[in-house]
Structures are given as C-alpha cells and as structure tokens.
C-alpha cells in the first residue's frame, strides 16, 4: 500500500536587502528581478517626499506627511528608517513580518543606513550591495538620466563616495556593468537563500519524521 505523500511544508521567508549608490541602476534591477520572480514580495516603504511622475501611493511608496512619519517612528512601527537627501524613508514592521510568516521572501530596497538597522534586528537577512563599474560611469549615468540638477548630481556623487566603502558589510556584491548579468546574479542569490538550512528546517523535520526520527 502506497503511503500518502507529504504535503509541501512552507518555511519562513527570507528578507533580501538591496542597497546601492543613487544612479547605479538599482531601481531597474529591482524591477527586472520582481518581474522574473513574481513570488518575491516587494516591501513598500513610507516616505515624506512627494510622488514623482508615474508613482502611485501604496504601490511605489506610502506617501505620508512628516508629522505622520514621526508618529510612526514613535510608535515603533518601522523596522528601519533613515533620512535620505532630506526626506524620511521607513519600512513598516507589520506587513514585513506577515509576509515572512506566510513563507514569502521579501525584498527591501533601502540605503546603507537602513541596511545597518535591518542587520541589527534581523541578522539572518540576506544583503546585496550593487556597485557601479566606476566613478566615471556613475557620473555619466546620473547626467544621462536628466532628472537631477548639477547641484543634485554633485550631492549624489558625494554621497556615493561615502556609501561605497560600506560594501564589505554586505553578504554579496553585484557590479552592475551589464544589466542582464547583474539580474541573473540577483536571481541566483534569491534562489540560494531559499535553500538555506534555517529556511528548510520545518520541511526537514517533516522528512525526518518519516524515518522515525
């Protein structure tokens, strides 16, 4: 008599943090990664900045006032928050924990400050630093996108100089010299995270029970 097959056991999801200097192509990489891995959840951050053209509240960000953001900080609603170019950004704790408990992997698109806070609270989080191939290439990309003033470009390049030295704090480094290969590297990191021992513990225990263990 055939034994009834075990139902798949969904383990706890992983947190994937991606950081990069402005202009490194991180947003494009994240969009490509999300499109290629639809089961990956995207953590929508709160921000005090105004929406840019094409951005939608609740999809790209939760756009809130500065007093409301500070209220959420006081209520300890954020697992991380930071001041970036004069605007406040934060990751809400509730939706993140809910997605992880349901077994979904969650992607956080946050900066170096946010990564340090997440690693402190969730040391098991997987982190990736996306780096441009050179300073000159980063400057070229910032200039080519025509969305920043010369003053803003200078500020972003100065910030990049401060952020780049933090790359050793991350688990993985992806150099975005070719979009296709950088996307493939991110996909491989997500897949590797899904078979980490701690994420497979519940399933392993179920299998062990079939051996009488």
N, C-alpha and C positions, 0 to 999 in steps of 0.2 A: 504494500500500500504506500503510495507516494505521500510524503509529508507535505503539508500545506506550506507554500513558500512564504518567507518572511515579508512583511510589508516594509518598504523602504523607510528608514528612520532618518528624519531630517534633523541634523545637528544645528548648533548655534551658528549664526552667520558671522562673517568677519568684517572688520572695519578696514577700509582701504583709504589711506590718506595720500593725496597728491598735492605737492607744492611745487612752485616754480616762480622765477622772476617774471614780472609782467613783460609780455612780448615773446615769451619762449614758445608759444603755441600750445599752452596747456589747455585752454578752452576748446580748441579744435580737437585735441587728442581726447579729451573727456567726451565730447560729442560722438566721436568715432567709436570710442570704447563702449559707450552706452548703447549705440545703435547696433553694435556687433554682439553685445551680450545683454539682451533685453531682460534677463532675470536679475541683473545687477540694479540695486536701488540707488537713486541719487539723493543725497541729503540736501534739502533746500534750506539755505541759510537765511537768517534775518539780517536786514541791513537798513541803515539810516539814509543811505544815498538815494537819489531819485532814480526812477526807472530809465533805462536807455531805450532808444528806439527799438521796437520789436520785443522788448521784455514784458513778461506777464507776471503779475502778482500771484504767488503760490506755485508757479512753475519754475521760474528762474530764481526768484528770491521772494521772501516775505518782506515787503517794504513797510517799515514802521517809522514812527517819529522817534526822535532822540529820547524824550521822556518815557515813551513806552519801552524802548530798548533798555533803558536804565532800570525800569521797573522789573523787567525780566531778569536782568543781572542780579538785582537784589533778591528776587525770588529763587535764585539759583536754578533758573530754567535752562541755562546754557552749559553744555559740557566743555565748551571753549568759546572765547570771544576775543576780538582784537580790534585795534584802531589801525585802519589801513588807509593811507592818504587822506586822513581827516574824517573818514567815515567809519562807523562801527559795524562789525560783522560778527555773527554768532551762530553756533549750531545748537539747536534745541535738543534737549536730552530725551524727552518723551518719545517722539517719532523714531529716533535712532534706536533706543532700547527695544521698542516694539518690533521694528523690522528685524533686529538681530535675534530676538526671541522666536520669531517666526521662521528663522533659518535663512533669512536673506542676507546677502553680502551688501554692504552699504558703502558708497563712495563719498568721501568728503573732499571737496575742492577748497582747500584752505591754505593760508600762508604759513611761514616759518613759526610765527608766534603761536598760531592755533595748533600746529603740529606738536609743539613742545608741551602744551597743555593736555592734548589728547594722549600723548605718550605717557604723561604722568598719571592720568586717570585710567587709561586703557593700554597698559604696556604691551598687550598682545596684538595691538593694531599693526597692520602692515603699512609701511610708509614708503613712498616713492618720491624722489626729487627729480624733477625734469629740468635739464640744463640745456641752454643753447650751445651750439658748437663753438662760439667765440663771442667776445665782447662786441666786435665789429658787426657780426651777424645780428646780434640782438639790437644794436643801434639801427641797423638797416631795416629790420622788421618793424620796429616802433615807428620809424619815419614813414615807411611804406603804407602803413595802415591808415594814415591821415585822420586819426581820431584824437590826437593829442597835440597840444601847442608845444613849441620848442622848449618852453619852461617846464611843461609836464614831462616831456621826454627826458630832459636833464634830471628831473627828480626821480623818474623811474630807473634810469641808469645808475644813479647814486644809490638807490635802494637795492638794486640788483647786486652792486658791489658788496653790500652788507649781507645779503642773503646767500650768495654763492658759497661762502666759506662754511655754511651750515650743512652742506651736503653729506658729510660723514655721519650726521645724526640720523640719517635715514637708512632703511633696510636695503633699498635698491636705488640705483642711479640709472636714469634713462636719458641719453643725449638725443635731443630732437633735431638731428641733422637731416633725416628723411622721415617724413610723416608716416609712411607705410610701415617701416621697420620699427619705429617708436610705438606705433599702435600695437603691433604684434608682440612687442616686449611687454606692454601693459597687460595684454590678454594672457600671456604666459604667467605673469605674476598673479593674476586673479585665479587662474586655474590651479597653480601651485598652492595658493592659500587654502583652497577648498579641500585639499587632501592632507593638510597638516594634522598631526596626531590629535591635538586638542579639539579640532573640529570634527573628528571622526570617532570620538570617544563613545558616544551613545550607540552608534552603529556597531562599533567593535564589541561593546558589552553584549548587545543582542546576539551577535555571531558567537561569541564565547559561550553563551548560554546553551547554544545548540550542541556544544562539545561537552556539556555538563560542567562548565566552569562558572 
